[in-house]
Amino acid sequence: MYQQMIFVNLAVNDLDASKRFFTEIGYSINEQFSDETAASVVISDTIVAMLLTRPKYAEFTKKEIVDATKSSEVMLALSAESREKVDELVEKALAAGGSVSGETQDHGFMYGRAFDDLDGHTWEVVWMDPAAVEG
């Protein structure tokens, strides 16, 4: 069965620092699709973050590339298998140089925290009780 994938392209200021950040929080780099201008960060079998130097990113758009530390371009949300896994990933991100983004959200059946990566891109990590999803 075909599984659709998502490739999230993000402009970064320091490719090597961004690669270190994402490997420190537990993801791997697919070297086959990486070079001195881009890094392919494997988040799951169906999610890949393409970290692109600003000049490389500019090759794909005529629009101004935002400074994500000052303007919001996108909020990326990742699911987690438990509340503990939410905390684990966010704590790894903070230890790797990320920063807290927003307040912890705890609604009982849903729990989430967010961090900004080195370039200011916001990543939300969310757990939802499977019983609540089933209705």
N, C-alpha and C positions, 0 to 999 in steps of 0.2 A: 504494500500500500504506500502511495506517495505521501511523504510528509513535507509540507511547505516549510521553508526555512526563512529566517529573517537575518539580514546582514545590516547591522546598524553602523553607519559611517560617522566617525567623530573626528573633528579637527583637534590636533594636539600640538602643544608648543615644544615639548621635548619628548621625542619618540622613545628614547631609551628609558627615561624616567617613567613614562607611562607603561611601558612593557614590564618594568620591574614592579610597579604598583599592582598591575593586574595578575602577575604571577604570584606576588606575595599574598594576594587574597584568595589564591587557590585555582586560578584558571591557567590554561596552557596557551602557548603560542604555536600556531601552525606555520612552521618555517617555509613550507611549500608556497604559501601565499603571502609571504612577508619579504621585505627588502629594506633598504635604507630609507625609504619614504613611507612605508606602511607596515603594519603588524596585524596579523589575523589572530584575534583573541577568541579561543574556543570556550564559550560559556556552557553550551550543551550540544547535543547532537543536531539541534535545529536553530541554535542562536549563536551568531558570530558577531563580535564587535570588530570592525575594521578601524584601527587607529591610523589616521593619515596625518602626515605633516601638513601644515597650513598650505604650503605651495601645492602639494599633491591634491589636497581637498579642493583647492581653487580650480583645478583642471576639470572638475565635475559640475561646476556651477558658475553662473554669471552673477549670483547674488553675493552680497557682502557676507563674509563669515563673521558670525557674532563672537564676542568675547563672553564665553559662558559663565565667567565669574561676575559679569555685570548684567547680562541679559539671559532670560530663559529661552532656550531654543527647543528643548524637549525634556520630558521627564521619563526616564526609563524605569520600568517596574519588573522586578524578578520575583517569582514565587519561591517560597521556601517550604520545606517539608515539616517544619515545626517552629514554634516560638524560639526555641533554643538556637535553631539554625539561622533564624533572622538575626539574633544577637551575635552569633558567631561570625557571620559574614560582615556585619557592620563593624564589629570590633576589629576584625582583620583589616578592613578598609581604613579605619582610623589609625591603627598602628602603622600602616603603610604610607601614611601622609595625607589621607583624605580628611574631610571635615564633616561635622554633623550638619545635616540639612533638615530643618524643621523639628517638630516635636514628635516623640513617640506616640503612635496611635494604638490604643488598646480598647477594643470594643467587646472584649470577651471572646466572641466567635471569630474575630479578625484582629491581627496584631501586625504592626508595621513600623519600620524605622527607615530613615533615609540618610544617605551620605553624598557628598560631592567628591568627585575624583580630583586628581591633580589639576585638571583644566576647568573645573567648575561644573562639569556635567552632573546632573542629579540622578542618582540611582536609588529607587525605592525597593525595599525588600519586604515582602508581605507573606504572612501565613494566614490561611483561612481554614477554619474547622471544616473538614470534609462533610460532616453532618449538616452544616449550614448551607453548603453548596448544593447538596442533594434536595434541599427544600423541606 
